[in-house]
Every structure is written in C-alpha cells, then in structure tokens.
Amino acid sequence: MGYQKAMAILQWIALILSFLAAIQGVVDGYSVDIGVNYGLLGDDLPKPREVVNLFKAYGIGKVRLFNPDPDVLWALRGQDIDVMVGVPNENLNALAENQGAVNNWFDNNIEPYLNDVNIYFITVGNEVIPGPLGNSVWQVMQYLQNILDERSYRGIKISTVLPGTALKTSFPPSKGEFNGQSSGVMTSICGFLLFRGSPLLINVYPYFAYASNPTKTPLQYALFNSSTPVQDGNLSYYNLFDATVDAFISAMERVGGAGVEVAVTESGWPSAGNGIFTSPELAGTYNRNFMKHVTSLKGTPKRPGHYIEGFIFALFNENQKPAGVEQNFGLFYPTMKPVYTVF
C-alpha cells in the first residue's frame, strides 16, 4: 500500500471517528449536542452579546428562547447556534383568531432574522396544556405551518411544550395517559406532528417528584445513578427520566401519535432553595448525567436507540422568578461564573 493511500485511509478513519464522537454527544468531557434555556427574568443579567460569547466559550450550540426577544435575536445574527423560539402564551388567543394575525406576528418576530439566525424551531405556547389556552395551540400551529409552506421555509419545525401535569397517569410508563383536559386537543396536535414529522416537546423534572416524596422516589433513581431497575412488564427502568418520557410516549399512542418522536425542552435540578434536596453537587450530578444520557443515543426502554433532543433548564439564575428553587436552576450566575461544573 502506498504512503499517500495509507494516509488517505487514516484521514477517513479520523473523520469517521470524529463524526461518531459528535453524534455520541461528548467531546473532551462536554456535550456538543445539548441545548440550554435562555430566560430573561432577571434585572442583573449580562448583555446578549456577552451571552453569545459565553455560548462559544462553553461549546453551547443550541438555545431555547421563550419569546422572540429582538435584542437576543440580534446578538445571535451570524452565529453558528441553533435557535428555538417560542410564541408567548399571552399571544395565543389573539393569534388563533385568524391567519392574518399570525402572518403579522411572523413578519415582525421571525422573518427579519431568518437570513442570519439559525431558527429551526417555533414552539407554540409553553405548558398551556392542560388549560384554557390549550384550545388555541393547534390553530396557531396550523397557521404558522401555512406560512412555512407558502414561503418554503422547510427547515423550521412547529410544536408545543407540555408539562408533566398533562398526564393523568405516568406510572407505570406503559399506562401513560393524557388527562381529560388534554386528551382531546392532543389528538389534533399529535395528528399534526405525525403528518409534519415534528416531535412533541415535553418538560421533564425528576427533581420535583423526588422533592415532593423522597421516600417514594429514591434520590439515585432521580439522578440517573440507580443500579436497581423498576420493572414495567419486560422493560427495566433505571431512572425516572426515562420512565417519564415513556409515559408521554404511551399517552401519545392512545391518541393516535404512535409515530411521533419526543424532545425534552426542559430538564434540570436547582442548586439551592430547598434545604437538603438542593445543592450545587446534586444539580451538577443531575445535569451531567442528563447530558450524558441524552447524547448517548440510547433512547428509552420503550424506544431504544431513538435520538432525544435535550435542553437544560436554565442558563442563568434569574432573580425576578418566584423566590426559592425557581431562582436557582441556573448553570451560571448572572456574573457568568459557573454555579457548578457541567461543560
């Protein structure tokens, strides 16, 4: 074998190994395929341009915005960062009235940035199902999809974000079922998602299950560290995260969404605010394990090998949130100093 041919083969091997490392999601100890929630409920947060530099410094390539904040979107221009943008809950009822209202919202909040911001997802409402606003979600999703189709924006997905309270039953995972207020609207939404190839977006917080009943939810099971499985038929669950995700999948199956994937738009653990249940050590352990689990491509017991996109909640501690744990989910202080080591 000639020298040049041997070198070419080695280069191909190196390229393949690099690609495999990337899709596995871990390079040199930090994730390359994990997102963060960038909230703005603080009066001491750094400027968006500084935050973009923080993303670069820590290899953060995906960010979720709860609303189309113009200052943040302007700072993201020309950056190699994938952006998920939310339609604010307070806009849903007005937008559901007609196509023109959604056209105006899109023209003012999304269209101006599409040439140089990597907007790849629009989320219609955050945790409004169950609830009265949930009845507007499907209509707004359809109106937005009409715009994407007419203007050939094929790289943008549409979905909505559900909390754990959308489930009537979450254990065992095979019995997962949407509650009465959710099931009707979720039938329409799952039909939309299935047709469009978009995932259902869910928020998964093992912390709250553990903190509300630590005797029923073992800490190591909540932290991805359990060596003792919880059985559901022939499926073995070693962490509460997988069990919750599979409960949502079962619930979707019951309303015609068997082929819909899921993505986790929020998961995290507070570093303070609730005595023995919160600490930087616990938060760091959870988020490191969450990152490792999601980027491993292992999927869940119900859907092994399926990719699950994941976002950590949240980027900063935000002092305008309710006092207690809600102010302490951040990976960073507003000074941009890490609360604990994750990346």
C-alpha positions as CSV (number, residue, x, y, z in Angstrom):
1,M,0.0,0.0,0.0
2,G,1.4,3.4,-1.0
3,Y,2.1,6.1,1.5
4,Q,-0.5,8.5,0.1
5,K,-3.2,5.8,0.0
6,A,-2.4,4.8,3.6
7,M,-2.6,8.5,4.7
8,A,-5.9,8.9,2.9
9,I,-7.3,5.9,4.7
10,L,-6.1,7.2,8.1
11,Q,-7.7,10.6,7.3
12,W,-11.0,8.9,6.5
13,I,-10.8,6.8,9.8
14,A,-10.1,10.0,11.7
15,L,-13.1,11.7,10.1
16,I,-15.4,8.8,10.8
17,L,-14.2,8.7,14.5
18,S,-14.8,12.4,14.8
19,F,-18.3,12.1,13.4
20,L,-19.1,9.2,15.7
21,A,-17.8,11.3,18.7
22,A,-20.0,14.1,17.6
23,I,-23.2,12.1,17.3
24,Q,-22.4,10.4,20.6
25,G,-22.5,14.0,22.0
26,V,-19.4,14.0,24.2
27,V,-16.1,15.5,23.2
28,D,-13.4,16.2,25.8
29,G,-15.9,15.9,28.7
30,Y,-18.6,18.3,27.5
31,S,-21.6,18.0,25.3
32,V,-21.7,19.1,21.7
33,D,-25.4,18.4,21.2
34,I,-27.2,19.8,24.2
35,G,-29.2,23.0,24.4
36,V,-29.9,25.5,27.1
37,N,-33.0,27.6,28.1
38,Y,-32.1,31.3,28.0
39,G,-34.6,33.1,30.2
40,L,-34.7,36.8,30.8
41,L,-36.4,37.2,34.1
42,G,-33.6,38.9,35.9
43,D,-32.6,42.6,36.3
44,D,-28.9,41.7,36.6
45,L,-28.3,39.5,33.6
46,P,-25.4,40.1,31.1
47,K,-25.9,41.7,27.7
48,P,-27.0,39.3,25.0
49,R,-23.7,39.8,23.1
50,E,-21.8,38.7,26.2
51,V,-24.1,35.7,26.5
52,V,-23.3,34.7,22.9
53,N,-19.6,34.8,23.8
54,L,-20.5,32.5,26.8
55,F,-22.1,30.0,24.4
56,K,-19.0,29.9,22.3
57,A,-16.7,29.6,25.3
58,Y,-18.6,26.5,26.6
59,G,-19.4,24.9,23.2
60,I,-23.2,25.5,23.6
61,G,-24.7,25.1,20.1
62,K,-28.4,25.3,20.8
63,V,-30.5,27.7,22.7
64,R,-34.2,28.0,23.5
65,L,-35.9,31.4,23.8
66,F,-39.3,31.7,25.5
67,N,-40.1,34.7,23.3
68,P,-38.6,36.4,20.2
69,D,-36.7,39.0,22.1
70,P,-35.2,41.3,19.5
71,D,-32.0,42.1,21.4
72,V,-31.2,38.4,21.9
73,L,-32.0,37.6,18.2
74,W,-29.9,40.5,17.0
75,A,-26.9,39.2,19.1
76,L,-27.4,35.7,17.5
77,R,-27.0,37.1,14.0
78,G,-24.3,35.3,12.1
79,Q,-23.6,32.8,14.9
80,D,-23.4,29.1,14.4
81,I,-26.1,28.5,17.1
82,D,-29.4,26.7,16.5
83,V,-32.3,28.7,18.0
84,M,-35.7,27.6,19.2
85,V,-38.1,30.5,19.5
86,G,-41.4,30.5,21.5
87,V,-44.8,32.1,20.8
88,P,-45.6,33.7,24.2
89,N,-48.6,32.3,26.0
90,E,-50.2,35.7,26.2
91,N,-50.4,36.0,22.4
92,L,-52.1,32.6,21.8
93,N,-55.8,33.6,21.9
94,A,-55.3,36.6,19.7
95,L,-53.2,34.7,17.2
96,A,-55.8,31.9,17.0
97,E,-58.4,34.2,15.6
98,N,-57.2,34.3,12.0
99,Q,-54.3,33.7,9.6
100,G,-53.6,37.4,9.2
101,A,-52.8,37.8,12.9
102,V,-50.2,35.0,12.7
103,N,-48.8,36.4,9.5
104,N,-48.2,39.8,11.2
105,W,-46.6,38.1,14.2
106,F,-44.3,36.1,12.0
107,D,-43.4,39.1,9.8
108,N,-42.5,41.1,12.9
109,N,-40.8,38.5,15.1
110,I,-39.3,35.7,12.9
111,E,-39.0,36.8,9.3
112,P,-36.4,39.6,9.9
113,Y,-33.9,37.2,11.4
114,L,-34.2,34.2,9.1
115,N,-31.3,35.2,6.8
116,D,-28.7,35.1,9.5
117,V,-30.1,33.4,12.6
118,N,-30.5,29.6,12.6
119,I,-34.1,29.5,13.8
120,Y,-35.0,25.8,13.4
121,F,-38.0,25.5,15.7
122,I,-41.0,27.6,16.8
123,T,-42.8,26.5,19.9
124,V,-46.4,27.4,20.2
125,G,-47.1,28.1,23.9
126,N,-45.2,26.8,27.0
127,E,-47.0,24.4,29.3
128,V,-50.5,25.7,28.4
129,I,-51.9,22.1,28.1
130,P,-53.9,21.4,30.1
131,G,-55.7,24.7,30.4
132,P,-58.0,27.1,28.5
133,L,-55.1,28.5,26.3
134,G,-54.5,24.9,25.1
135,N,-57.5,25.2,22.8
136,S,-55.7,27.8,20.8
137,V,-52.5,25.9,20.3
138,W,-53.4,23.6,17.3
139,Q,-54.9,26.5,15.4
140,V,-51.8,28.7,15.8
141,M,-49.6,25.8,14.8
142,Q,-51.6,25.3,11.6
143,Y,-51.5,29.0,10.8
144,L,-47.7,29.0,11.3
145,Q,-47.3,25.9,9.2
146,N,-49.3,27.6,6.4
147,I,-46.7,30.4,6.4
148,L,-43.8,28.0,6.3
149,D,-45.3,26.0,3.4
150,E,-46.2,29.1,1.4
151,R,-42.7,30.7,1.9
152,S,-40.8,27.3,1.6
153,Y,-39.2,27.5,5.0
154,R,-38.8,23.7,5.1
155,G,-36.0,23.8,7.8
156,I,-38.3,25.0,10.6
157,K,-40.4,22.7,12.8
158,I,-43.5,23.6,14.7
159,S,-44.6,22.1,18.0
160,T,-45.8,22.9,21.5
161,V,-44.4,22.3,25.0
162,L,-46.2,20.1,27.6
163,P,-45.6,19.8,31.4
164,G,-45.8,16.6,33.4
165,T,-49.3,17.7,34.6
166,A,-50.6,17.0,31.1
167,L,-50.5,13.3,32.1
168,K,-53.4,11.7,34.1
169,T,-51.2,8.6,34.6
170,S,-47.4,8.5,34.5
171,F,-46.7,5.2,36.3
172,P,-46.2,2.6,35.1
173,P,-45.0,4.1,31.9
174,S,-46.9,1.7,29.8
175,K,-50.1,3.1,31.3
176,G,-49.2,6.7,30.5
177,E,-52.3,8.7,29.5
178,F,-53.2,12.3,29.0
179,N,-55.7,13.8,31.4
180,G,-59.3,14.6,30.4
181,Q,-58.5,18.3,29.7
182,S,-55.5,17.3,27.5
183,S,-56.6,14.3,25.5
184,G,-59.0,16.0,23.1
185,V,-56.6,18.7,22.0
186,M,-53.7,16.3,22.0
187,T,-55.4,14.1,19.4
188,S,-55.4,17.0,17.0
189,I,-51.8,18.1,17.9
190,C,-50.4,14.5,17.6
191,G,-52.1,14.3,14.2
192,F,-50.3,17.5,13.1
193,L,-47.0,16.4,14.5
194,L,-47.2,13.0,12.8
195,F,-48.1,14.4,9.4
196,R,-45.3,17.1,9.7
197,G,-42.6,14.8,11.2
198,S,-42.2,17.1,14.3
199,P,-41.6,15.9,17.8
200,L,-43.8,16.6,20.8
201,L,-41.9,18.8,23.2
202,I,-42.0,17.9,26.9
203,N,-40.6,19.3,30.2
204,V,-39.2,16.5,32.5
205,Y,-38.2,17.3,36.0
206,P,-37.3,14.3,38.2
207,Y,-36.3,16.8,40.9
208,F,-40.0,17.7,41.7
209,A,-41.0,14.1,42.1
210,Y,-38.1,13.5,44.4
211,A,-38.5,16.6,46.5
212,S,-42.3,16.1,46.9
213,N,-41.9,12.5,48.1
214,P,-38.3,11.4,48.7
215,T,-39.3,8.1,50.3
216,K,-41.2,7.1,47.2
217,T,-38.7,8.4,44.6
218,P,-35.2,7.3,45.6
219,L,-32.5,10.0,45.0
220,Q,-30.3,7.8,42.9
221,Y,-33.2,6.9,40.7
222,A,-33.9,10.6,40.1
223,L,-30.2,11.3,39.4
224,F,-29.6,8.6,36.8
225,N,-27.4,6.7,39.3
226,S,-29.6,3.7,40.3
227,S,-28.4,0.2,39.8
228,T,-31.8,-1.3,40.7
229,P,-34.4,-1.2,38.0
230,V,-38.1,-0.5,38.3
231,Q,-39.9,-3.1,36.2
232,D,-42.8,-2.4,33.8
233,G,-43.6,-5.7,32.2
234,N,-40.5,-6.7,30.4
235,L,-39.0,-3.2,30.4
236,S,-36.4,-2.2,33.0
237,Y,-36.2,1.5,34.1
238,Y,-33.1,2.7,35.9
239,N,-34.1,6.3,36.1
240,L,-37.2,8.4,36.4
241,F,-36.3,10.5,33.3
242,D,-36.8,7.5,31.0
243,A,-40.0,6.4,32.8
244,T,-41.5,9.9,32.4
245,V,-40.6,10.2,28.7
246,D,-42.0,6.7,28.0
247,A,-45.2,7.7,29.9
248,F,-45.6,10.5,27.4
249,I,-45.0,8.2,24.5
250,S,-47.7,5.8,25.8
251,A,-50.1,8.7,26.2
252,M,-49.4,9.8,22.6
253,E,-50.0,6.2,21.4
254,R,-53.5,6.4,23.0
255,V,-54.5,9.4,20.9
256,G,-53.1,8.3,17.5
257,G,-49.5,9.6,18.0
258,A,-47.6,6.3,18.0
259,G,-45.2,7.6,15.3
260,V,-44.4,10.9,17.0
261,E,-41.0,11.4,18.4
262,V,-40.3,13.4,21.6
263,A,-37.8,16.1,22.5
264,V,-37.1,17.4,26.1
265,T,-37.2,21.2,26.1
266,E,-36.6,21.5,29.9
267,S,-34.9,19.4,32.5
268,G,-32.7,20.4,35.4
269,W,-32.1,20.5,39.1
270,P,-31.9,23.6,41.3
271,S,-28.7,24.3,43.2
272,A,-30.4,26.0,46.2
273,G,-33.7,26.9,47.6
274,N,-35.0,23.7,49.3
275,G,-32.7,22.6,52.0
276,I,-31.3,19.0,51.7
277,F,-33.0,18.5,48.4
278,T,-30.9,21.1,46.6
279,S,-27.2,21.8,46.3
280,P,-24.6,22.6,43.6
281,E,-23.4,19.0,44.0
282,L,-26.9,17.5,43.3
283,A,-27.6,19.9,40.5
284,G,-24.2,19.2,38.9
285,T,-24.7,15.5,39.2
286,Y,-28.1,15.5,37.6
287,N,-27.2,17.8,34.7
288,R,-24.0,16.0,33.8
289,N,-25.9,12.7,33.9
290,F,-28.8,14.2,31.9
291,M,-26.3,15.4,29.2
292,K,-24.6,12.0,29.1
293,H,-27.8,10.1,28.9
294,V,-29.4,12.2,26.2
295,T,-26.3,12.4,24.0
296,S,-25.6,8.7,24.3
297,L,-28.3,7.9,21.7
298,K,-29.5,5.1,23.9
299,G,-33.1,6.3,23.8
300,T,-35.5,4.9,26.4
301,P,-36.6,1.3,27.2
302,K,-39.7,1.8,25.1
303,R,-37.8,3.3,22.2
304,P,-34.2,2.1,22.4
305,G,-31.8,3.9,20.0
306,H,-34.0,6.8,19.4
307,Y,-32.5,10.3,19.4
308,I,-34.0,12.6,22.1
309,E,-33.0,16.2,21.7
310,G,-32.5,17.8,25.2
311,F,-32.3,21.2,26.7
312,I,-31.0,22.1,30.2
313,F,-33.1,24.5,32.3
314,A,-31.6,27.0,32.7
315,L,-28.7,29.2,31.6
316,F,-28.8,31.8,34.5
317,N,-30.2,32.1,38.0
318,E,-33.0,34.7,37.4
319,N,-33.8,36.9,40.4
320,Q,-37.3,38.0,39.1
321,K,-38.7,34.5,39.3
322,P,-40.5,33.3,42.5
323,A,-38.2,33.1,45.5
324,G,-36.8,29.6,46.3
325,V,-35.9,26.9,43.8
326,E,-37.3,28.8,40.8
327,Q,-34.4,31.3,41.2
328,N,-31.7,28.6,41.4
329,F,-31.9,26.5,38.3
330,G,-29.1,28.3,36.5
331,L,-25.9,26.8,35.2
332,F,-24.4,30.2,35.7
333,Y,-24.7,33.2,38.0
334,P,-25.5,36.5,36.3
335,T,-21.8,37.3,36.5
336,M,-21.4,34.4,34.1
337,K,-19.4,32.4,36.7
338,P,-20.5,28.7,36.7
339,V,-22.6,27.7,39.7
340,Y,-21.0,24.2,39.3
341,T,-19.1,22.3,36.6
342,V,-21.1,20.8,33.8
343,F,-19.5,21.7,30.4
